[in-house]
Amino acid sequence: MAFHVKNPETKALARRVAALKRAGLTEAVHAALKHELEREQASRLDGPGGDRRQVRRDLRARGKPDHGRPANKAFRDSLYEND
């Protein structure tokens, strides 16, 4: 299957990457797309080693810390008390 790139800027970028890698255009485009896919999957926690820090930031931004109990030592100890 042929893959034609019509955007001149995209063609130029592909040629630059190919020249830096000393590879053909197909190999350069393949490597760039594979790298971008891995990066996107990691940032969305779809793959191993995803960005869990971003998930924590998102949860913290949606949280309401003024409405909860303080997570001090007494609170944590109360979680393990037997009834």
Buried (B, 14 or more C-beta within 10 A) or exposed (E): EEEEEEEEEEEEBBEEBBEEEEBEBEEBBEBBEEEEEEEEBBEEEEEEEBEEEEEEEEEEEEEEEEEEEEEEEEEEEEEEEEE
